[in-house]
Amino acid sequence: MRLKEGKDHQIYEVLDMHLEPELERRMGALGLTAGIRIEIVNNQKRGAVIVKFRGARFAFGRRIADQIQIKEAAGWKNTPGGARR
């Protein structure tokens, strides 16, 4: 599934990113790489998707969120407010 399709307060694992090389390098510098777990903080289906990873929150536009492939993270508690193992 794509990041823009994820649900609020759920934990996902990044599988792949299909971004322009410069943007993909920037995402890597921020720590967003394949295999990292992220929590979707707010995804209202309009506007930015707000995610949390590596202790920080980031807002991604719909275009970028459409190009990041994710899957539900196994072994993580997917309950509201429960981003814990």
Secondary structure, 3 states (H helix, E strand, C coil): CEHHHCCCCCEEEEEEECCCHHHHHHHHHHCCCCCCEEEEEECCCCCCEEEEECCEEEEECHHHHCCEEEEECCCCCCCCCCCCC
